[in-house]
């Protein structure tokens, strides 16, 4: 179908075209070619050429036979070279006639190039007769007018196409008519939902029996079966697709991180029979995998630096070459075969919230970026060759929500409204059944005393907050600072003498990391994401004199006050990886500080050195230190598990407090930096998930942020088209 061009309505012009056999609506012209044909005919008011019957050729076929050419050629001559052809008025465009005498005269006037068309290289015997000057001017004017209309039509057509591409006028929400159904309604957490290829079975992780286990149910049965019964600790890992099915659904597969008897951990994929039985290794050394739709090929990645990605004929190979390895400091998760096996889709970037979806040929090569969220992106699924669904956060950090896009047009569409937050997504092989986990996290603050004796462990008590929830706690002299969320905005609150006071808020603003309190307790520094910008603020401890210190950095993680109170140290994205910068408070520009991957700094109280977190490798990261002059500073070997990075010094600076344990269950530990000796400070129950903490200035009290992810498994059944 030819594009419709919207041109200004002109009644005279429309009547002219109508008289010449065109069916037009005022304001619309069908194609630039039609305009060109129309403008090449006699002008309004000129009677049609009267031709004797014996001289007249009454069809394209007769005209073509007379000129000894095919119909296509003579129609092209009429359109492009002005060959004299007439149309009967008030009849369809195909009703044409021509005069033999006119055709003979036109043929004699053609130049050599026209005579050679269609392979005819004969040179006309008669030289071209010169046209009268008036005829030349008329012809040039007519063609200029035609070309002007054609150019205008082309511009409008291109503009229309661009608008349609930008707005995706014909895009349709793939779950617009889907039927939503709740699968679980347990107290506690369900996550990492998976669905078998035929859509009949659903597996998920749940702490229904106290610890996290693998569960399975047949859709519609209402029966749930625990397959692991506590035999697989440390199952949860929200950064990967940790649960799945074998192609024939006879096994449920799960990611597992097991201690090898020392301080090291082994990562692999295990499997347990769907009908119950003993778990067993499935893919040793693999962290994630996906089978091609025909079940003949396997893509998987290992937990090494950059998550090396391999393609095989069905097993984990040793010594092979990966088809892709992410650059240093970045990760490559969620591998996914396209239905036609032409591409492998995956999520690449910096954890946890600088990620996007890419794709690559199974043979390797340069990966191609598909999305541009640069946010918390995970769990891609393909409903067909072009329809991609996935989870992603908004630019302000809220979410993650359900998104979809056509992978050829690449315009993202958020599929859900409201504040529903999704933590996993999977699809059956035909894309008709989707399974997701819908979460409603709750953040509360707890306080406990640090025991003097290594054998004594204190219990935690909940802190009552007028805001209901709180996160990112920081302890100052005789007050508690924390972040509270309301809708899509976050604000900073202060709790002192039993009274809560809001110190700072911004519409549509999210706090980046946690706030930082100066060593004298009089000033507060905090980073925000506000209207597409990352800003570093400083204010007084009572909330007054808030001012922006810098808006030139892509800030990440927690800021930290330098002990002299003259600058802030914090991480910012620099060419795809975070590095520490120093930001002076006197208005000077930020200065790069640490060149290696570095985030979440904490200064020793004497200002001699700063500790920070290094890059994630697999599920762990290391803790490093540099001096105030950016030279390496020795530390005991510290390797921690992903999930919480905050570090805090005890008074005196000889001991460091940190979180150690599984991804979703950690306890506080104290590390003596002189001897390397370690001591566990808390012994919290398995369901107590710590996300952040802080130590009081006197070192006798700790405050904890606890996260409770109440979530359920839901089905989305899409109707057949």
C-alpha positions in Angstrom: 0.0 0.0 0.0 1.4 3.4 -1.0 1.7 6.1 1.7 -1.0 8.7 2.0 0.4 12.2 1.9 -1.4 15.0 3.7 -1.3 18.1 1.6 -3.3 21.3 2.0 -6.8 21.1 0.7 -7.4 22.9 -2.6 -10.8 22.7 -4.2 -9.6 23.8 -7.6 -6.8 21.3 -7.6 -9.1 18.5 -6.5 -11.6 19.3 -9.3 -8.8 19.3 -11.8 -7.7 15.8 -10.7 -11.3 14.6 -10.7 -11.8 15.6 -14.3 -8.8 13.6 -15.2 -9.9 10.3 -13.8 -8.6 10.6 -10.2 -10.7 9.7 -7.2 -9.5 12.2 -4.5 -10.7 13.4 -1.1 -9.9 17.1 -0.6 -6.8 17.4 1.5 -5.3 14.0 0.4 -3.1 13.1 -2.6 -2.2 9.5 -2.9 1.3 9.5 -4.3 4.0 11.8 -5.7 3.9 9.8 -8.9 0.2 10.6 -9.4 0.9 14.3 -8.9 3.7 14.1 -11.5 1.4 12.4 -14.0 -1.4 14.8 -13.4 0.8 17.9 -13.8 2.2 16.4 -17.0 -1.3 16.6 -18.6 -3.0 19.5 -20.3 -4.0 22.3 -17.9 -7.5 23.0 -16.8 -9.7 24.4 -19.5 -7.8 22.8 -22.4 -10.0 20.5 -24.5 -8.8 17.0 -25.1 -7.0 16.4 -28.3 -9.4 15.4 -31.0 -7.9 12.5 -33.0 -9.3 10.9 -36.2 -10.3 7.3 -35.6 -8.0 6.0 -38.2 -5.0 7.7 -36.5 -5.9 6.7 -32.9 -4.4 3.9 -30.8 -7.0 2.9 -28.1 -5.0 1.1 -25.4 -1.6 0.6 -23.9 -1.3 -2.6 -25.8 -1.9 -1.0 -29.2 0.5 1.9 -28.3 3.2 -0.6 -27.3 2.7 -2.7 -30.4 2.9 0.4 -32.6 6.2 1.4 -31.0 7.5 -2.2 -30.9 8.0 -2.1 -27.2 6.4 -3.8 -24.2 3.6 -2.1 -22.2 5.9 -1.4 -19.1 8.4 0.5 -21.3 5.9 2.8 -23.0 4.2 3.5 -19.6 7.6 4.5 -18.3 8.2 6.7 -21.3 4.8 8.4 -20.8 5.6 9.1 -17.1 9.3 10.1 -17.3 9.7 11.5 -20.8 6.4 13.1 -21.6 5.3 10.7 -24.4 1.9 12.0 -25.6 -0.8 9.8 -24.2 -4.3 10.9 -23.5 -7.0 9.7 -21.1 -10.8 9.6 -21.6 -12.5 12.0 -19.2 -14.6 10.6 -16.4 -13.2 7.1 -16.9 -10.6 5.0 -15.1 -6.9 5.7 -15.5 -6.5 2.6 -17.7 -8.6 4.1 -20.5 -6.0 5.7 -22.7 -5.5 6.6 -26.3 -2.7 8.1 -28.5 -2.2 9.6 -31.9 0.1 7.9 -34.4 1.2 11.3 -35.7 2.0 12.6 -32.2 3.9 9.5 -31.4 5.9 9.8 -34.6 6.8 13.4 -33.8 7.7 12.6 -30.2 9.9 9.7 -31.4 11.8 11.9 -33.8 12.5 14.4 -30.9 13.9 11.9 -28.5 17.6 12.1 -27.8 20.1 9.3 -28.2 19.8 8.1 -24.6 16.1 7.5 -24.9 16.5 5.8 -28.2 19.0 3.4 -26.6 16.6 2.3 -23.8 15.7 -1.4 -23.7 18.9 -2.2 -25.6 18.0 -0.4 -28.8 21.2 1.3 -29.9 20.0 2.5 -33.2 20.6 6.2 -33.9 17.6 8.1 -35.3 17.9 8.8 -39.0 16.3 12.2 -38.7 18.0 14.8 -36.5 16.0 16.1 -33.6 13.8 19.1 -34.5 14.4 22.1 -32.3 11.5 22.9 -30.0 10.1 26.4 -29.9 11.4 28.5 -27.0 7.9 28.9 -25.5 7.4 25.1 -25.5 10.8 24.6 -23.7 9.9 27.2 -21.0 6.4 25.6 -20.5 7.9 22.2 -20.2 10.5 23.4 -17.7 7.9 25.2 -15.6 5.7 22.2 -15.6 8.4 19.8 -14.5 9.7 22.2 -11.8 6.1 22.4 -10.4 5.8 18.6 -10.5 9.1 18.1 -8.8 8.2 20.6 -6.1 5.1 18.6 -5.3 7.0 15.4 -5.4 9.7 16.7 -3.0 7.0 18.0 -0.6 5.3 14.6 -0.7 8.5 12.8 0.0 9.3 14.9 3.0 5.8 14.4 4.4 6.0 10.7 3.8 9.3 10.4 5.6 8.0 12.5 8.5 4.9 10.3 8.7 7.1 7.2 8.8 9.4 8.7 11.5 6.4 9.6 13.7 4.9 6.1 13.4 8.3 4.6 14.3 8.7 6.9 17.3 5.2 6.3 18.6 4.9 2.7 17.5 1.3 3.3 16.5 0.6 -0.4 15.9 2.3 -1.8 19.0 0.0 -3.7 21.3 0.5 -4.6 25.0 1.2 -8.4 24.9 -0.5 -8.9 28.3 -3.5 -6.6 27.7 -5.9 -9.4 27.6 -4.0 -11.8 29.9 -5.8 -13.5 32.8 -4.0 -12.9 36.1 -4.2 -15.7 38.7 -2.5 -16.0 42.1 -0.7 -19.3 42.6 0.5 -18.9 46.2 -0.8 -17.0 49.2 1.7 -18.0 51.9 3.1 -15.9 54.7 6.7 -15.1 53.8 8.7 -14.9 50.6 8.3 -16.6 47.2 10.8 -15.8 44.5 12.7 -17.0 41.4 9.5 -18.5 39.8 10.0 -20.8 36.8 7.5 -22.5 34.5 8.0 -25.7 32.5 8.1 -25.5 28.7 4.6 -26.9 28.3 3.3 -24.5 31.0 1.9 -27.2 33.3 4.3 -27.0 36.2 5.5 -24.0 38.2 8.6 -24.1 40.5 9.6 -21.4 43.0 11.7 -20.7 46.1 9.8 -20.3 49.4 10.6 -20.0 53.1 7.2 -21.5 53.9 8.8 -24.1 56.2 11.3 -21.7 57.8 14.3 -22.0 55.5 14.4 -21.3 51.7 13.6 -24.4 49.7 12.6 -25.4 46.1 8.9 -26.0 45.7 6.8 -27.2 42.8 3.1 -27.3 41.9 1.0 -28.4 39.0 -1.1 -25.4 37.7 -4.6 -25.6 39.0 -4.0 -28.4 41.4 -3.6 -26.4 44.6 -1.0 -28.8 45.8 2.6 -27.7 46.7 5.6 -30.0 47.2 8.9 -29.2 48.9 11.7 -30.8 46.9 14.8 -29.9 48.9 13.6 -30.0 52.6 16.5 -27.8 53.9 19.2 -29.8 52.1 20.3 -26.8 49.9 21.2 -23.7 52.0 22.0 -20.5 50.2 19.6 -20.9 47.3 18.6 -17.3 46.8 20.4 -15.1 44.3 18.2 -12.4 42.8 20.9 -11.3 40.3 20.5 -14.5 38.2 17.8 -16.9 37.0 18.4 -19.3 39.8 15.5 -21.8 39.1 14.4 -23.7 36.0 13.3 -27.0 34.4 15.0 -29.6 32.3 13.6 -29.5 28.7 11.3 -32.5 29.4 10.3 -31.1 32.9 11.5 -34.3 34.6 13.9 -32.2 36.8 13.7 -28.8 38.6 17.1 -27.2 38.3 18.5 -24.7 40.8 21.6 -22.5 41.4 23.6 -23.6 44.4 26.5 -22.1 46.3 28.1 -24.7 48.5 31.1 -24.4 50.9 33.8 -26.9 49.9 35.0 -27.5 53.5 37.3 -24.5 53.7 36.5 -20.8 53.4 35.9 -21.3 49.6 32.6 -21.8 47.8 31.7 -23.9 44.8 29.0 -22.7 42.4 27.0 -25.0 40.2 23.6 -26.0 38.9 21.9 -28.9 40.7 18.7 -30.8 39.8 16.0 -32.6 41.8 13.3 -34.9 40.3 10.0 -33.1 39.8 8.2 -36.0 41.5 10.7 -35.9 44.4 14.0 -37.6 45.1 17.6 -37.0 45.8 19.2 -33.8 44.4 22.2 -34.3 42.2 24.7 -32.2 40.2 23.3 -31.1 36.8 25.9 -28.7 35.3 29.1 -28.5 37.4 30.8 -25.2 37.3 27.9 -23.4 35.6 26.1 -20.5 37.2 23.2 -20.1 34.7 22.1 -21.8 31.5 19.3 -22.1 28.9 18.5 -24.8 26.4 17.7 -23.9 22.8 14.0 -24.5 21.8 14.7 -27.8 20.1 16.7 -28.9 23.2 19.9 -29.6 21.2 22.2 -26.8 22.3 23.1 -25.3 25.6 24.2 -21.8 26.5 25.7 -21.2 30.0 28.1 -19.0 31.9 30.5 -19.7 34.6 31.0 -17.5 37.8 34.5 -16.3 36.7 35.3 -12.6 36.1 33.1 -11.2 33.4 30.8 -14.4 33.6 32.4 -16.1 30.5 29.5 -17.4 28.3 29.8 -20.7 26.4 27.7 -22.6 23.8 27.9 -26.4 23.6 26.0 -29.4 22.3 24.6 -30.2 25.7 27.2 -30.3 28.4 29.7 -28.0 30.3 33.0 -28.2 28.5 36.4 -27.6 30.0 39.0 -25.7 28.1 36.7 -24.3 25.4 36.6 -20.7 24.3 33.8 -18.5 25.5 31.6 -16.7 22.9 31.6 -13.6 25.2 33.1 -12.3 28.4 32.0 -9.0 30.0 34.6 -6.3 30.4 36.4 -6.1 33.8 34.0 -5.1 36.6 30.9 -5.9 34.6 28.6 -9.0 34.7 26.8 -11.0 32.1 23.7 -12.8 33.4 20.3 -14.3 32.2 21.4 -16.0 29.0 18.3 -16.7 26.7 18.0 -18.4 23.3 15.8 -16.7 20.8 13.1 -19.0 19.4 14.9 -19.2 16.0 18.3 -19.8 17.7 19.8 -16.9 15.7 20.6 -14.9 18.9 21.4 -15.3 22.5 20.0 -12.5 24.7 21.6 -11.7 28.0 21.8 -8.9 30.6 25.1 -7.1 30.9 26.4 -4.2 33.1 27.3 -3.3 36.6 25.4 -4.8 39.5 22.9 -4.0 40.8 21.4 -1.1 38.8 23.6 -0.3 35.7 22.3 -3.0 33.5 20.7 -3.6 30.0 19.7 -6.4 27.7 22.1 -7.3 24.8 22.2 -10.1 22.2 24.9 -11.9 20.4 25.3 -14.6 17.8 25.8 -18.2 19.1 29.0 -18.1 17.2 30.2 -15.1 19.1 31.2 -11.7 17.9 30.3 -8.1 18.9 27.2 -8.0 21.1 24.3 -5.7 20.2 22.6 -3.6 22.8 18.8 -4.0 22.8 17.6 -1.8 25.7 18.9 1.5 27.1 17.6 1.6 30.7 21.0 1.7 32.5 19.0 0.5 35.5 18.0 -2.6 37.4 17.2 -4.9 34.5 16.6 -8.7 34.8 14.7 -11.8 33.7 14.3 -11.4 30.0 11.8 -13.7 28.2 10.8 -13.9 24.5 7.2 -14.5 23.7 8.0 -14.9 20.0 10.9 -13.9 17.8 10.3 -10.2 18.2 8.3 -9.7 21.5 10.6 -9.3 24.5 9.4 -9.0 28.1 11.6 -8.3 31.1 11.8 -6.5 34.4 13.4 -3.0 34.7 13.4 -0.1 37.1 12.5 3.4 36.1 15.2 6.1 35.7 14.4 7.3 39.2 15.2 3.9 40.6 11.6 2.9 41.4 10.5 -0.6 40.5 11.3 -3.0 38.9 8.2 -3.2 36.7 7.1 -5.3 33.8 8.4 -4.0 30.4 8.0 -5.1 26.8 9.4 -4.1 23.5 9.6 -5.2 19.8 13.3 -6.1 19.5 13.4 -4.6 16.0 11.9 -1.2 16.9 13.4 -1.1 20.4 10.9 1.2 22.1 10.3 0.2 25.7 6.8 0.1 27.1 5.9 -0.3 30.8 3.1 -2.8 31.0 1.8 -2.2 34.5 0.7 0.9 36.5 0.6 1.5 40.2 3.3 0.3 42.6 3.4 -3.4 41.9 7.0 -4.6 42.2 8.1 -7.7 40.4 11.2 -9.8 41.3 11.2 -12.6 38.8 9.6 -13.5 35.4 9.6 -16.7 33.3 7.6 -17.9 30.2 6.5 -21.2 28.7 8.0 -22.2 25.3 5.0 -20.8 23.3 5.0 -17.6 25.3 1.3 -18.1 26.3 1.9 -18.6 30.0 4.0 -16.3 32.1 4.8 -16.7 35.8 6.1 -13.9 38.0 6.7 -13.1 41.6 4.9 -10.0 42.9 6.6 -8.5 46.0 5.7 -5.9 48.6 8.9 -5.3 50.6 8.9 -3.9 54.1 11.8 -2.2 55.7 12.1 -1.8 59.5 14.9 -0.6 61.8 16.2 -2.6 64.8 18.7 -1.7 67.6 21.0 -4.0 69.6 23.9 -3.6 72.0 27.4 -4.8 71.1 28.3 -7.3 73.7 31.7 -6.9 75.5 32.2 -10.7 75.7 32.8 -12.9 72.6 30.4 -15.5 74.1 27.6 -13.0 74.7 25.2 -12.2 71.8 22.6 -9.5 72.2 19.0 -9.7 70.8 17.7 -7.0 68.5 14.7 -4.7 69.4 12.6 -3.0 66.8 12.7 0.9 66.7 9.3 2.5 66.6 9.1 5.0 63.7 6.2 7.4 63.0 6.9 6.9 59.3 6.2 3.2 59.6 9.2 2.1 57.6 12.9 3.1 57.4 16.1 2.3 55.6 19.8 3.3 55.5 20.2 4.0 59.2 23.1 6.2 60.4 23.9 7.0 64.0 25.0 10.4 65.2 25.6 11.8 68.7 22.3 11.2 70.4 20.2 10.9 67.2 19.3 8.4 64.5 19.2 9.4 60.8 17.2 7.3 58.3 15.5 7.3 54.9 11.7 7.0 54.5 9.8 6.3 51.3 6.3 7.7 50.5 5.0 6.7 47.0 7.7 7.4 44.4 9.7 9.8 46.7 12.2 9.4 49.5 13.0 11.8 52.3 15.6 12.0 55.2 14.3 11.8 58.8 15.9 12.3 62.2 14.8 10.5 65.4 16.0 12.2 68.6 14.6 12.0 72.1 11.7 9.9 70.8 10.6 12.5 68.3 10.8 12.1 64.5 11.5 15.1 62.3 11.7 15.3 58.5 14.9 17.1 57.6 14.8 17.0 53.7 12.5 15.8 51.0 12.1 16.3 47.2 9.2 15.5 44.9 10.1 12.4 42.8 13.5 12.2 44.5 15.3 9.0 45.5 18.2 8.9 48.0 21.4 7.3 46.5 23.0 5.0 49.1 22.7 6.2 52.7 23.4 9.6 54.2 26.7 10.3 55.9 27.3 12.2 59.2 30.4 14.2 59.8 32.7 13.2 62.7 31.5 16.0 64.9 27.8 15.2 64.1 27.0 18.7 63.0 26.7 18.1 59.2 25.0 15.6 56.9 26.0 14.7 53.3 23.7 12.7 51.0 23.3 11.9 47.3 20.0 12.0 45.4 18.6 11.2 42.0 16.4 14.1 41.2 14.7 15.0 37.8 17.3 12.9 35.9 20.3 14.4 37.7 22.6 13.0 40.4 23.3 15.6 43.1 25.4 15.7 46.2 23.9 17.8 49.1 25.3 19.0 52.4 23.2 20.4 55.2 23.3 21.0 58.9 22.2 18.3 61.3 18.9 20.1 61.9 18.1 20.2 58.2 18.9 23.8 57.5 21.3 25.3 54.9 20.9 22.5 52.4 23.0 23.1 49.3 24.2 21.3 46.3 28.0 20.5 46.4 28.3 18.9 42.9 26.0 17.9 40.1 28.7 16.8 37.7 29.1 13.1 38.7 27.0 10.0 38.1 27.0 9.2 41.9 26.8 5.6 43.3 26.7 4.1 46.7 27.3 5.7 50.1 29.2 9.0 50.5 31.8 9.3 53.4 33.1 12.4 55.2 36.9 12.9 55.2 38.0 13.1 58.9 39.0 16.7 58.5 35.5 17.6 57.3 36.7 19.5 54.3 35.6 17.1 51.5 33.3 14.2 50.7 34.6 10.9 49.3 32.2 8.9 47.1 31.9 6.7 44.1 30.8 7.9 40.6 30.4 6.0 37.3 33.4 6.7 35.1 33.4 5.0 31.7 31.1 2.2 32.9 32.7 1.4 36.3 32.6 3.2 39.7 35.7 5.0 41.0 36.2 7.0 44.1 36.3 10.8 43.8 37.1 13.5 46.4 34.6 16.4 46.3 35.8 19.6 48.1 33.3 21.6 50.0 34.8 24.9 49.0 33.4 24.8 45.5 36.4 23.3 43.7 35.8 20.6 41.1 35.7 16.9 42.1 39.1 15.1 41.9 39.6 11.4 41.0 41.0 9.5 43.9 41.1 5.7 43.3 41.5 4.4 39.7 40.4 0.8 40.4 36.8 -0.3 40.7 35.8 1.2 44.1 32.5 2.0 45.9 31.1 2.6 49.4 34.2 4.1 51.1 34.7 4.4 54.9 37.6 6.5 56.4 39.6 5.3 59.3 39.0 7.8 62.2 42.6 9.1 62.0 42.4 9.8 58.3 45.4 7.7 57.3 43.5 5.4 54.9 40.1 4.6 53.5 38.5 1.1 52.9 36.2 0.4 50.1 34.5 -2.5 48.2 35.9 -3.9 45.0 34.1 -5.5 42.0 31.8 -8.5 42.3 33.3 -11.7 41.0 30.7 -14.4 41.0 28.8 -13.7 44.2 31.6 -12.2 46.2 33.6 -9.0 46.4 36.9 -8.0 48.1 37.5 -5.2 50.6 40.6 -3.1 49.8 42.2 0.1 51.2 44.4 3.0 50.1 46.1 5.7 52.0 45.1 9.4 51.8 47.7 9.7 49.0 46.0 6.8 47.1 48.8 4.3 47.7 47.8 0.7 48.5 47.3 0.1 52.2 47.6 -3.5 53.7 44.5 -5.2 55.0 43.7 -8.8 56.1 42.2 -10.7 53.2 38.5 -9.9 53.3 36.1 -11.5 50.8 32.4 -10.9 51.4 29.2 -12.0 49.8 27.1 -9.9 47.5 24.0 -8.3 49.1 25.4 -5.6 51.5 28.6 -3.5 51.2 28.5 -1.1 54.1 31.6 -1.0 56.3 32.1 0.9 59.6 35.1 1.4 61.9 34.9 1.1 65.7 36.3 4.0 67.6 40.1 4.0 67.5 40.1 2.6 63.9 41.7 -0.8 64.8 38.6 -2.9 64.1 36.2 -3.0 61.2 32.5 -4.1 61.4 30.9 -5.7 58.3 28.2 -8.1 57.2 29.1 -11.7 56.4 27.0 -14.7 55.4 24.7 -15.7 52.5 23.3 -13.3 50.0 20.0 -13.0 51.9 21.0 -13.8 55.4 24.0 -12.2 57.1 25.3 -11.4 60.5 27.6 -8.7 61.8 31.2 -9.6 62.3 34.1 -7.7 63.8 37.6 -7.9 62.2 40.7 -6.9 64.1 42.8 -5.1 61.5 46.0 -5.7 63.3 45.8 -9.4 63.9 43.1 -10.5 61.4 41.1 -12.1 64.2 37.3 -12.3 63.6 34.4 -12.3 66.0 30.6 -12.7 65.2 28.6 -10.0 66.8 25.0 -11.2 66.0 23.3 -14.5 65.6 20.1 -13.5 63.9 17.4 -16.0 62.8 17.3 -17.2 59.1 14.3 -14.9 58.2 16.1 -11.8 59.5 17.6 -10.3 56.3 19.9 -7.3 57.1 20.4 -4.9 54.2 22.3 -2.1 56.0 23.6 -1.1 59.4 25.6 1.5 61.4 27.7 1.8 64.6 27.2 4.5 67.2 30.1 7.0 67.7 30.9 5.3 71.1 31.0 1.8 69.5 28.5 0.3 72.0 25.4 0.2 69.8 24.4 -1.0 66.3 21.3 -0.2 64.4 20.1 -2.6 61.6 17.9 -2.3 58.5 15.8 -5.4 58.1 14.1 -6.3 54.8 11.0 -8.5 54.7 10.0 -9.3 51.1 6.4 -10.5 51.4 5.8 -11.9 47.9 3.6 -14.3 45.9 3.7 -16.2 42.7 1.2 -15.1 40.0 0.3 -16.6 36.6 -0.5 -14.5 33.4 -2.3 -16.6 30.8 -2.3 -14.9 27.4 -5.2 -15.7 25.0 -4.4 -17.4 21.7 -4.5 -15.0 18.7 
